[in-house]
Amino acid sequence: MSFYGNWKTATIGSGGTASTEVNLGDTTLTRSFDLLEIQIPTVDSCTLKVQTAEGTGGTFSDLGSAITTNTTTGAYNTVFKLGGWQYIKIVSSTAQGTVRTIRVRGMSF
């Protein structure tokens, strides 16, 4: 049986490349997530990747080179292997021309 976390928002500001920090957990969560589901809205053409940190306000690092997705100007949905990380950011290779609201949630098997 799969377990899904609540949908959260990762916002990339106008002219920005990195989203706000997202804490995938909540106070009732007793396990970590294996996967990250992501709903990408229409964005300026770019490559998106996930960055992770051990705690809130921590140093964020790329989560491997294999979890990038080339987006187009159309909406796109995908799933990334997360490996139990709780704090994430979505990072674009191109500064976005307007605010981008990306929805994310964790999933475990």
N, C-alpha and C positions, 0 to 999 in steps of 0.2 A: 504494500500500500504506500502510495506517495504522500508526502506531507508538503504543503505549500505555505510559504510565509505570506504576509500581507503585501500588496502592491505598495511601493514607495516611489518617490520622485527624485530623480537626479537631474538637476537643472544646469544647463550650460548657458551662461549669460551672453548677451549680445557682444560680439567681438572676442569672446572667450574660447578656450579650447578644453578646459577641464570642468567637470560638473562639480556641484556641491558634494560634500561627503554624504554617503548614505550608510546608515546602520541597519543592516538587514534583520537584525535580531529584535526581540522585544523582551519585556520582563518575564513573560511566561515561557519563553523558549528554553528548552532543555537539551537541545542538540544543534549541531551546525548544519549548514546546507552544502550539498554536493554540487548543485548546479545553480546557475543564474539565468533566469528568464529575463529577456529584455525586449521592450517594445520601442522601436526607434521611429520617431515621427519623420516627416519630411525634413531633410537637412541639406545643407550645402554639401556637395560631393566631397567625401573624405574617407579616411579609414578610422574606425573606432576601436578602442581597446579598453580593457578593464585594468584598473590599478587597485591594489589592496594595501591595507595597513593593519598592524596588530591591535591598534586601539584608536579611539577618537582623537583627532588632531595629530595623529602619528605621521611618520614619513611614508608616503605612498610610493609603491614600486610596481612596475609592470608585472602582470600575472602571466608570464611566459609569452613566447612569440607566436604561439599557435592559436591564440584567441582573438584575432583581429577579424573584422568583417568589412569588406568594401561595400559601402552604402551608395545609393544613388539618390536622386532627388525624390524618389517615391518612398513611402513608409515601408518598414522592414522589421520582421520579428525573428529572433534567434535564441539559442540556448548556449551558454558557455560552461565549461567545467570550472567549478569554483574552488573545490578542494577544502571547504570548511571556513573560508575567510568570511568575516562578518562586516568589516568596514571597507567600502569600495568607492571608487570614482570612475566615471566614464570619461575617456579622453579622446578628443578629436584631433586628427592630423591637420585640420584646417580651422582657422577662426570662423565661427558661425556669424552670419549676417544679422541674426535676430536671436532672441531667447529660444532655446530648445528644451522642451520638457520631455524627458525620457523616463518611461516607467520600468521599474525593475522589481523582481522578487526572487527569493531563494526557494529551492526545492530540494527535498531529500527523498531517497528511496525508502 
